[in-house]
Amino acid sequence: MGRENTLEEKSDNVPYINRELSWMDFNFRVLEEAFKKDNPLMERMNFLGITESNLDEFFMVRVAGVMEQVESNYLTRDPSGLSPAELLPLLTDKIRTFEEKQYSCLNRSILPALKKIGIRFLTPEGMDENQRQYISAYFDKVLFPVLTPLAVDRSRPFPLLANKSLNIAVRLKRKDESYFAVVQVPSILPRFLPIPPKDGKTFVLLENVILDKLEELFELSDIRSACTFRITRNSDLDIDEDTEDLLSEIRKSIKKRRRGKPVRLELSQRHDKETESFLKEMLEIGSEDVYEIPGPLDLTFCTKFSSLPQFAGLRFKPIRPVYPPSDFWGYDDIFKAIRDRDRMVHHPYESFQVVVDFVRTAAEDKDVLAIKQTLYRVSGHSPIVAALIRAAENGKQVTVLVELKARFDEENNLKWAKKLEEAGCHVIYGLVGLKTHCKILLVVRRDEDGIRRYVHMATGNYNDSTAKVYTDIGLFTCREPYGVDASSLFNVLTGYSRPPEYNRFVVAPDGMRTFFNRMIERETENAQKGLPAGITVKINSLVDLDIIGRLYRASGARVPVRLLVRGICCLIPGLSGVSENISVHSIVGQLLEHSRIFRFENAGDPKIYMGSADWMPRNLDRRVELVFPVEDETLKRRAFHILEQMWDDNISTRVMGPDGTYSHIDRRGKASLNCQKKFSQLAQAAVKELQQQTKPNRYEPVRDPDENRRPPEIS
């Protein structure tokens, strides 16, 4: 998918792509996966649903933010040279083009492919008598009792509609009076209804059943027109962190989100002008923010539909995590395994269960004195939280930093924070002005030779659900410098000390920007001296202008710079005299690439770091982030290999060109390599080899009951 020519240069000559436009390019890459006929059909439908979920959140936060800037007459240009007023029409045009491609994919590619294998979505007009009787009975017994038609007239105001809810607007006439009504499509019921024949292949969308039966809801009125519509609200929380009660403030902000200003109105194409005018007036929304949709609204239903059990054969072969990971094979004591040497786990190819077991073991171990952990996003039924609660019940000192400002997870985190407090854990609710995004777990244990600190650090969240579909890496160690740093970091988080000089850790916001600047400059200097030099980085987003400028200067010194950037990339590679030594790859595939890895050649003694931070101003300046070195030589070689495999991927990778567009790698004459499948094969092979050599003392391979869980949205 190409993109418009939106490249601009700032006055200081740093080529830069606007962040919002670059994000749209990323969602185009996800949409490409829905078009790919090589992908299983239900995976294509799932990718289509993911693009819709991505776009919803983009409107709720980023587009809403640009609109607010325009309304407040904010004139400052971004590093690409665009003011908010110049950006907004470019962004709107790109979104409209994107939605056209979304529905082209649905109507011209996916639905015909479904029909070929007998899977159909019918409307009442296309049903036979048996099917019509079925939906009539369903309406009478199930739908009718749930529906609540809301009339809008002089005595009844327009209802406060939930963000992203699907609704039907009805224009009515009774006697000589015209009025409107709104019917919400109930989200508590499945969006798609299976209908006869009972073969699991014939469906109708819920809104089409309601549209067909509107006369039964409005028996005393004449229905002049009806159409589906959906609103998206500004949902970026504005939290007053100076309040004495942060929990109460966040609860109030969550309620405000539900009443946020509408920033998008989606209307089905079959609507009349009177209804559109009515909705625009009631919602106080302009014509430029109205989107006519040539198909069913809210394509997120595609993700749920594609996960129906009967369609398992039309999805990717699941990547099954090995358990235990090869690094822990043969140990019946997880603490001894970590004492022997550092351990690395690559998720989801190696099961996240080993992290859960680490916390569970610590909770029950009589020699464990304390557990400290940061939690940013956790699952709805978190075994990690359950283990922490158990540890507190067992008398351990448990300290947990729960980040209440994790966007769209605020309510879930509030719930867990309360349960942890009730169990006797010491709960910290983040820091004023900073989000705590680092991923770290510290266990303090009384060993035979004294007190020892066991540390787990990771690139991803302590979330057992997303760990099945996000690629992340975790490191276990009990090296003393790491333990000292972990204690120091938690002391900073609990407010008892100022930021220290760390032994191994690189921590934002106090030292991370300086560290990366120094590492990039060192590679530049080494190249100028004729020493081995090079930078290979895998991140989710590259936005920071200063980092980009330093990478351009490194390129000018002939430092080979290889960037694996999944999502937003504001840097432009391959520009003559600026970035001809920089290459940018983006991997979009079966799993969500989430790990952050940084390699610097360091004059022939390569250093490699991992952690939670992307190269964005928010990560470097406004969050608590952690990046840590991998020092064990065996694990360093493994980490180098992981980076090289990802760089050599030629199936799921797109390469960014000097015009800002992305294209697939030309595979002619090259062996195919899908790095995600390769990592799964390597993990399976490693365990199989160990199984042949010996039987494990304690661990046995298990099958997680949720291992076939559908991937969450790519974001």
C-alpha positions in Angstrom: 0.0 0.0 0.0 1.6 3.3 -1.0 1.2 6.5 0.8 0.9 10.1 -0.3 4.1 12.2 -0.6 4.0 13.8 2.9 7.8 14.1 3.4 8.8 17.5 4.6 12.1 19.0 5.9 12.5 21.1 9.0 14.6 24.3 8.7 17.5 22.5 10.3 17.4 20.0 7.4 16.4 16.9 9.3 14.1 14.9 7.0 11.1 13.7 9.1 7.8 12.0 8.4 4.8 13.2 10.4 4.0 10.8 13.3 0.3 10.5 12.6 0.8 9.9 8.9 3.4 7.3 9.6 1.0 5.5 11.9 -1.5 5.3 9.1 1.2 3.7 7.0 1.5 1.1 9.7 -2.2 0.3 9.6 -2.0 0.0 5.9 0.6 -2.7 6.4 -1.7 -4.5 8.7 -4.5 -4.2 6.1 -2.2 -5.7 3.5 -2.3 -8.9 5.5 -6.1 -9.0 5.1 -5.6 -8.7 1.3 -3.0 -11.5 1.1 -4.4 -14.6 -0.4 -1.5 -16.6 1.0 -2.9 -16.0 4.5 -5.6 -18.4 5.7 -9.0 -16.9 5.1 -10.0 -16.4 8.7 -6.7 -14.8 9.5 -7.4 -12.3 6.7 -10.7 -11.5 8.3 -9.0 -11.2 11.7 -6.4 -8.7 10.3 -9.3 -6.7 8.9 -10.9 -6.6 12.4 -7.5 -5.5 13.9 -7.3 -2.6 11.5 -10.7 -1.4 12.6 -9.8 -1.6 16.3 -6.5 0.2 15.6 -8.3 2.9 13.8 -10.8 3.4 16.6 -8.1 3.9 19.1 -6.3 6.2 16.7 -9.4 8.4 16.4 -10.0 8.4 20.2 -6.5 9.6 21.0 -4.4 10.9 18.2 -7.0 12.4 15.8 -8.9 13.8 18.8 -5.6 15.4 19.9 -5.0 17.1 16.5 -8.6 18.3 16.4 -8.1 19.9 19.9 -5.0 21.6 18.7 -6.8 23.0 15.7 -9.7 24.3 17.8 -7.3 26.0 20.3 -5.5 27.7 17.4 -2.2 25.9 18.2 0.2 27.0 15.5 3.5 25.3 16.3 4.7 23.1 13.5 5.9 19.6 14.2 9.3 18.3 13.0 7.9 17.4 9.6 6.9 21.1 9.1 3.2 20.6 9.4 0.9 22.7 11.7 -2.1 20.9 13.1 -4.4 22.8 10.7 -2.3 21.6 7.8 -2.1 18.1 9.1 -5.8 17.5 9.8 -7.0 17.5 6.2 -4.0 15.4 5.1 -4.9 12.9 7.8 -8.6 12.9 7.0 -7.9 12.2 3.3 -5.6 9.4 4.2 -8.2 7.9 6.6 -10.9 8.0 3.9 -8.6 6.3 1.5 -7.9 3.7 4.1 -11.5 3.0 4.8 -12.2 2.6 1.1 -9.5 -0.1 1.0 -10.9 -1.7 4.1 -14.3 -2.2 2.5 -12.9 -3.1 -0.8 -11.1 -5.9 1.0 -14.3 -7.0 2.7 -16.7 -6.7 -0.2 -14.5 -7.7 -3.1 -12.1 -10.1 -1.6 -13.1 -11.7 1.8 -16.9 -12.0 1.4 -16.6 -13.6 -2.0 -13.9 -16.0 -0.7 -16.2 -16.9 2.2 -19.1 -17.5 -0.2 -17.0 -19.9 -2.3 -16.6 -22.2 0.7 -20.3 -21.9 1.7 -20.0 -19.2 4.5 -22.6 -16.5 3.9 -23.9 -13.4 5.6 -27.5 -12.9 4.6 -29.9 -10.0 4.9 -33.6 -10.6 5.5 -34.3 -9.8 1.9 -32.2 -12.7 0.7 -33.6 -15.3 3.1 -36.1 -18.1 2.5 -39.3 -18.5 4.5 -37.7 -20.9 7.0 -34.9 -18.4 7.7 -37.3 -15.5 8.1 -39.4 -17.4 10.6 -36.2 -18.2 12.5 -35.1 -14.5 12.8 -38.7 -13.5 13.7 -38.7 -16.0 16.6 -35.3 -14.8 17.7 -36.5 -11.2 17.6 -39.6 -11.9 19.6 -38.0 -14.1 22.3 -34.5 -12.5 22.6 -34.1 -9.1 21.0 -37.4 -7.4 21.6 -37.2 -7.7 25.5 -33.7 -6.2 25.3 -34.3 -3.3 22.9 -35.1 0.2 24.2 -36.2 2.6 21.5 -35.5 6.2 22.5 -37.6 8.9 20.9 -36.1 12.4 20.5 -38.4 15.3 20.6 -39.1 18.6 22.5 -39.6 16.7 25.8 -37.0 14.0 25.3 -33.4 15.0 24.7 -30.9 13.1 22.5 -29.5 10.2 24.6 -25.9 10.1 25.7 -24.6 7.3 23.5 -21.7 5.1 24.5 -18.4 5.5 22.7 -18.1 3.1 19.7 -21.7 1.7 20.3 -23.6 0.7 17.2 -27.0 2.4 16.9 -29.9 2.8 14.5 -31.4 6.2 13.7 -35.0 6.1 12.7 -36.9 9.0 11.1 -40.6 8.7 11.9 -43.9 10.5 11.3 -47.0 10.3 13.4 -50.1 12.3 12.4 -48.6 15.6 11.3 -45.5 15.4 13.5 -42.1 14.3 12.5 -39.5 13.0 15.0 -36.5 10.8 15.3 -35.7 7.8 17.5 -32.5 5.9 18.3 -32.3 2.2 18.9 -29.0 0.8 20.3 -27.8 -2.5 18.9 -27.3 -4.4 22.2 -23.6 -5.2 22.6 -24.4 -7.9 25.2 -25.6 -10.1 22.4 -23.5 -11.7 19.7 -23.2 -9.4 16.6 -23.6 -12.3 14.2 -26.5 -14.7 14.5 -26.2 -18.3 13.0 -29.4 -19.1 11.1 -30.7 -22.2 9.3 -29.4 -24.4 7.9 -27.6 -25.4 11.1 -24.3 -26.0 9.5 -22.4 -23.2 11.2 -21.9 -21.4 7.9 -24.9 -19.1 7.5 -25.2 -15.9 9.5 -27.1 -12.6 9.8 -25.8 -9.4 11.5 -27.9 -8.4 14.5 -28.5 -4.9 13.2 -30.1 -6.3 10.0 -32.6 -8.3 12.1 -33.5 -5.1 14.0 -33.8 -3.1 10.8 -36.2 -5.7 9.4 -38.4 -5.6 12.5 -38.5 -1.9 13.2 -42.3 -1.7 12.4 -42.9 -3.9 15.5 -41.0 -1.4 17.6 -42.8 1.7 16.2 -46.3 0.4 15.5 -48.0 3.8 15.9 -45.7 5.7 13.6 -44.8 5.7 9.9 -41.1 4.8 9.4 -39.7 7.2 6.7 -36.0 6.0 6.9 -33.6 4.1 9.0 -29.8 3.7 9.0 -27.0 2.5 11.3 -24.6 4.9 12.8 -21.7 4.9 15.3 -19.8 7.7 17.1 -16.2 7.7 18.3 -15.4 10.0 21.2 -12.3 11.8 22.4 -11.0 9.3 25.0 -7.6 10.7 26.0 -7.8 11.2 29.8 -6.8 14.5 31.3 -5.7 13.5 34.8 -5.0 16.1 37.5 -2.0 14.5 39.2 -1.8 17.2 41.8 -4.9 15.8 43.5 -4.5 14.3 46.9 -6.6 11.3 45.8 -5.2 9.9 42.5 -7.6 6.9 42.6 -10.6 9.2 42.8 -9.3 11.4 40.1 -8.8 8.5 37.7 -12.3 7.2 38.4 -13.7 10.6 37.6 -11.6 10.8 34.4 -12.8 7.4 33.2 -16.4 8.6 33.6 -15.5 11.8 31.6 -14.1 9.5 28.8 -17.6 8.1 28.3 -18.9 11.6 27.7 -16.0 12.7 25.6 -16.7 15.0 22.6 -17.6 13.1 19.4 -14.7 13.2 16.9 -16.2 10.8 14.2 -19.7 9.9 13.0 -19.9 6.8 10.9 -23.1 6.4 8.8 -24.2 3.5 6.6 -24.5 4.6 3.0 -28.2 4.0 3.0 -29.3 7.1 4.8 -31.2 10.2 3.9 -30.0 13.8 4.3 -32.5 14.6 7.0 -31.2 11.9 9.3 -27.6 13.0 8.7 -28.4 16.6 9.4 -30.3 15.6 12.6 -27.3 13.5 13.9 -24.8 16.2 13.0 -26.8 18.8 15.0 -27.4 16.5 18.0 -23.8 15.4 18.2 -22.4 18.9 17.2 -20.1 17.4 14.6 -19.1 18.9 11.2 -19.5 17.4 7.8 -15.7 16.9 7.6 -16.0 14.4 10.4 -18.8 12.3 8.9 -17.8 9.0 7.2 -20.2 7.1 4.9 -19.5 3.4 5.2 -20.2 1.1 2.2 -20.9 -2.0 4.4 -21.5 -3.1 7.9 -20.2 -0.6 10.5 -17.6 -1.6 13.1 -15.5 -4.3 11.5 -14.1 -5.4 14.8 -16.7 -8.1 14.7 -14.5 -9.8 12.1 -12.0 -10.7 14.8 -14.6 -12.5 16.9 -16.1 -14.1 13.9 -12.8 -15.5 12.7 -12.2 -17.1 16.0 -15.3 -19.3 16.0 -14.3 -22.9 16.7 -15.7 -24.3 13.5 -13.2 -22.2 11.5 -10.0 -23.5 13.2 -8.9 -25.0 10.0 -9.0 -21.7 8.3 -6.5 -20.0 10.7 -2.8 -20.1 11.1 -1.3 -23.2 12.7 -1.0 -22.1 16.4 2.5 -21.4 17.7 2.6 -23.6 20.7 5.0 -22.5 23.5 7.5 -25.1 24.8 7.4 -25.6 28.5 9.8 -25.6 30.2 12.1 -23.5 28.1 15.4 -25.1 27.2 17.2 -22.7 29.5 15.4 -24.2 32.5 15.5 -27.8 31.4 16.4 -30.4 34.0 16.0 -28.1 37.0 13.6 -28.8 39.9 14.7 -25.6 41.7 14.2 -22.5 39.7 16.4 -20.5 42.0 19.3 -22.9 41.5 18.9 -22.6 37.8 19.3 -18.8 38.0 22.2 -19.1 40.5 24.0 -21.3 38.0 23.8 -18.7 35.3 21.6 -16.1 33.7 18.5 -17.4 31.9 16.7 -16.0 28.9 13.1 -16.8 27.7 11.8 -15.8 24.3 8.0 -15.5 24.3 5.7 -16.9 23.0 7.9 -19.6 21.5 8.9 -20.4 25.1 6.0 -20.3 27.6 5.4 -17.3 29.8 4.4 -19.9 32.4 8.0 -20.0 33.6 7.6 -16.4 34.8 4.3 -17.2 36.5 6.0 -20.2 38.2 8.8 -18.0 39.4 6.4 -15.7 41.2 4.3 -18.7 42.5 7.4 -20.5 43.8 8.6 -17.3 45.5 5.2 -16.9 47.1 5.4 -20.3 48.7 9.2 -20.5 49.4 9.9 -20.2 53.1 13.2 -18.5 52.4 11.8 -15.7 50.3 11.6 -12.5 52.3 10.3 -10.0 49.8 8.8 -9.6 46.3 8.8 -6.3 44.5 7.2 -5.9 41.0 5.9 -3.3 38.5 2.6 -4.0 36.7 1.6 -1.9 33.7 -0.9 -4.2 31.9 -2.1 -7.5 33.3 -4.8 -9.9 32.2 -8.4 -10.0 33.5 -7.6 -13.2 35.5 -4.0 -12.6 36.3 -2.1 -15.5 37.8 0.8 -13.1 38.6 -1.5 -11.0 40.8 -2.9 -14.1 42.4 0.6 -15.2 43.3 1.5 -11.8 44.7 -1.7 -12.0 46.9 -0.7 -15.5 48.0 2.8 -14.2 48.9 1.4 -11.5 51.1 -0.9 -14.0 52.8 2.2 -16.1 53.5 3.8 -13.1 55.3 6.2 -12.0 52.6 6.9 -8.3 52.2 5.2 -7.6 48.8 5.5 -4.2 47.1 3.7 -3.7 43.8 3.7 -0.6 41.6 0.4 -0.6 39.7 0.4 2.0 36.9 -3.1 3.5 37.0 -2.4 5.7 34.0 -2.0 2.8 31.5 -4.3 3.9 28.8 -7.6 1.9 28.5 -6.4 -0.4 31.3 -7.2 2.1 34.1 -10.3 0.3 35.3 -8.7 -3.2 35.2 -5.6 -1.8 37.1 -7.8 -0.1 39.7 -9.5 -3.4 40.4 -6.2 -5.3 40.8 -4.7 -2.5 43.0 -7.6 -2.7 45.4 -7.4 -6.5 45.7 -3.6 -6.3 46.3 -4.1 -3.8 49.0 -6.8 -5.8 50.7 -4.4 -8.8 50.7 -1.8 -6.7 52.6 0.5 -5.8 49.7 2.1 -2.4 49.7 0.7 -0.8 46.5 2.1 2.3 44.8 0.1 4.0 42.2 2.8 5.3 39.9 4.6 8.6 40.0 3.3 12.1 39.6 3.9 13.3 36.0 5.4 10.0 34.9 4.1 6.7 33.7 5.9 3.7 35.0 6.4 1.5 32.0 9.5 -0.6 33.0 9.1 -4.4 33.4 10.9 -5.7 36.5 10.4 -8.2 39.2 12.7 -8.6 42.3 12.7 -11.5 44.7 14.8 -11.2 47.9 15.7 -14.6 49.3 17.7 -16.0 52.2 20.1 -18.5 50.6 22.6 -20.7 52.4 25.4 -18.2 51.7 23.4 -15.1 52.6 20.8 -12.8 51.2 20.5 -12.9 47.4 18.4 -10.9 45.0 16.8 -12.7 42.0 15.7 -10.3 39.2 13.5 -10.8 36.2 13.6 -8.0 33.6 11.6 -8.0 30.3 10.6 -6.2 27.2 6.9 -6.9 27.7 4.2 -6.8 30.3 3.4 -9.3 33.0 0.3 -10.3 31.1 -0.2 -14.1 30.6 -2.8 -13.4 27.8 -0.8 -11.1 25.5 2.3 -13.2 26.2 0.8 -15.8 23.9 0.7 -13.5 20.9 3.3 -10.8 21.6 6.9 -11.5 20.9 9.0 -10.5 24.0 12.1 -11.5 25.8 12.8 -11.9 29.5 16.0 -12.2 31.4 16.5 -13.9 34.8 19.7 -13.1 36.8 21.0 -13.0 40.4 24.2 -11.1 39.5 24.9 -8.7 42.4 25.2 -5.5 40.2 21.7 -6.2 38.8 20.3 -6.9 42.2 21.7 -3.7 43.7 20.3 -1.7 40.7 16.9 -3.4 41.1 16.7 -2.4 44.8 17.8 1.2 43.9 15.1 1.4 41.2 12.4 0.3 43.5 13.6 2.7 46.2 13.2 5.5 43.6 9.7 4.2 42.7 8.6 4.1 46.3 9.9 7.7 46.8 12.7 6.9 49.3 15.7 8.0 47.3 16.9 10.1 44.4 18.0 8.4 41.2 21.3 6.7 41.8 24.3 5.9 39.6 23.3 2.5 38.3 25.8 -0.3 37.8 24.1 -2.0 34.9 20.6 -0.4 34.4 19.8 2.3 32.0 16.7 4.1 33.4 14.5 6.9 32.0 13.8 9.7 32.4 17.1 10.5 34.1 19.8 8.7 32.1 18.4 6.9 29.1 18.5 9.7 26.5 22.1 10.5 27.5 23.0 6.8 27.2 21.6 6.3 23.7 23.1 9.5 22.5 26.5 8.4 23.8 26.2 4.9 22.2 25.3 6.3 18.8 28.0 9.0 19.0 30.6 6.3 19.9 29.7 4.3 16.8 30.1 7.4 14.8 33.5 8.1 16.2 34.6 4.5 15.8 33.6 4.6 12.1 35.6 7.8 11.6 38.6 6.1 13.2 38.3 3.0 10.9 37.2 0.8 13.8 34.3 -1.7 13.5 31.0 0.2 13.8 27.3 -0.6 13.4 23.9 -0.1 15.0 21.1 -2.7 14.9 17.9 -1.8 16.7 14.5 -3.4 17.1 11.8 -1.2 18.4 8.1 -0.5 18.0 8.3 3.2 17.2 11.0 5.7 16.1 9.8 9.3 16.6 12.4 11.2 18.6 13.9 14.0 16.5 17.2 14.2 18.3 17.8 10.4 18.0 16.9 10.6 14.3 19.4 13.4 13.8 22.2 11.4 15.5 21.4 8.4 13.3 21.6 10.6 10.2 25.0 11.8 11.3 26.1 8.2 12.0 25.1 7.3 8.5 27.1 10.2 7.2 30.1 8.7 8.9 29.4 5.4 7.1 28.0 3.6 10.2 25.7 0.8 8.9 22.4 1.4 10.7 19.7 -1.3 10.6 16.4 -0.5 12.1 13.5 -3.0 12.7 10.6 -0.7 13.4 7.2 -2.3 13.6 5.0 0.8 13.6 5.7 4.5 13.5 9.0 5.5 11.8 9.6 9.2 11.3 13.1 8.6 10.0 13.6 8.4 6.2 16.2 5.9 5.0 18.2 5.8 1.8 18.4 9.6 1.2 21.5 10.5 -0.7 23.9 12.4 1.6 21.7 11.9 4.6 20.7 8.3 5.3 22.1 6.1 2.5 23.6 3.8 5.2 20.4 3.4 7.0 17.9 0.6 6.3 14.4 0.3 7.8 12.4 -3.0 8.0 9.0 -3.6 9.5 7.7 -7.0 10.4 3.9 -7.6 10.5 2.9 -11.2 10.8 1.1 -13.8 12.8 2.4 -12.5 16.1 2.7 -8.9 17.3 6.4 -7.9 17.4 6.9 -6.2 20.7 10.5 -6.7 22.0 13.0 -3.9 22.1 16.6 -4.8 21.4 19.6 -2.6 20.9 23.0 -3.8 19.5 26.1 -1.6 19.1 29.3 -3.0 17.5 31.5 -1.1 19.9 34.8 -1.3 18.0 34.6 -5.1 17.7 33.3 -5.9 21.2 29.5 -5.8 20.5 27.2 -4.8 23.3 23.5 -5.7 23.4 20.7 -4.3 25.5 17.0 -5.1 25.9 14.2 -3.3 27.6 10.8 -1.5 27.7 11.6 1.7 25.8 11.0 2.8 22.3 12.8 5.8 20.7 10.0 8.3 21.4 10.1 11.4 23.5 7.5 10.0 25.9 9.7 6.9 26.6 12.9 8.8 27.0 11.6 11.9 28.9 8.2 11.2 30.5 8.2 7.6 31.6 10.1 5.3 33.9 11.7 2.9 31.5 14.3 0.2 31.9 17.0 -1.0 29.5 19.4 -3.6 30.6 22.5 -5.3 29.1 22.8 -9.0 28.3 26.2 -10.0 29.7 26.2 -13.8 29.7 28.2 -14.8 26.7 25.9 -17.7 25.7 22.9 -15.4 26.0 24.6 -12.6 24.1 25.2 -15.0 21.1 21.6 -16.1 21.3 20.4 -12.5 21.3 22.6 -11.6 18.3 21.1 -14.6 16.5 17.6 -13.5 17.3 18.3 -10.1 15.8 19.9 -11.6 12.7 17.0 -13.9 12.1 14.5 -11.1 12.3 16.6 -8.9 9.9 16.8 -11.8 7.4 13.0 -12.4 7.5 11.7 -12.1 3.9 8.1 -13.2 4.4 6.6 -10.8 6.9 9.0 -8.0 6.3 8.4 -4.7 4.4 11.3 -2.4 3.6 10.9 1.3 3.7 12.1 3.3 0.7 13.5 6.8 0.5 10.1 8.0 -0.6 8.5 6.8 2.6 6.7 3.9 1.0 7.0 0.2 2.1 7.4 -2.8 -0.1 7.9 -6.5 0.3 11.4 -8.0 -0.1 12.2 -9.5 -3.5 12.7 -13.2 -2.7 13.9 -14.3 -6.1 16.9 -16.5 -5.6 16.5 -16.4 -1.8 15.4 -19.1 0.6 12.1 -18.2 2.3 12.4 -17.2 6.0 9.6 -16.4 8.3 11.4 -15.5 11.5 8.4 -16.2 13.8 7.9 -19.7 12.5 11.7 -20.2 12.6 11.9 -19.2 16.3 9.0 -21.6 17.1 10.9 -24.4 15.2 14.1 -23.7 17.1 12.4 -23.7 20.5 10.6 -27.0 19.7 13.9 -28.6 18.3 15.9 -27.5 21.4 13.4 -29.1 23.8 13.1 -32.2 21.6 16.9 -32.7 21.7 16.9 -32.3 25.5 14.0 -34.8 25.8 16.1 -37.3 23.9 19.1 -36.8 26.2 17.3 -36.8 29.6 14.0 -36.5 31.3 13.3 -33.3 33.3 13.2 -33.7 37.1 10.2 -31.5 37.7 8.8 -29.7 34.7 6.6 -31.5 32.2 5.3 -30.0 29.0 1.8 -28.6 29.5 -0.9 -27.3 27.2 -2.3 -24.0 28.3 -6.1 -24.0 28.0 -5.9 -20.5 26.4 -3.2 -21.3 23.9 -5.5 -20.8 21.0 -6.7 -17.4 22.2 -7.1 -15.0 19.3 -4.5 -12.2 19.0 -5.5 -8.9 20.5 -5.4 -5.7 18.4 -2.1 -4.7 16.9 -1.2 -1.3 18.3 
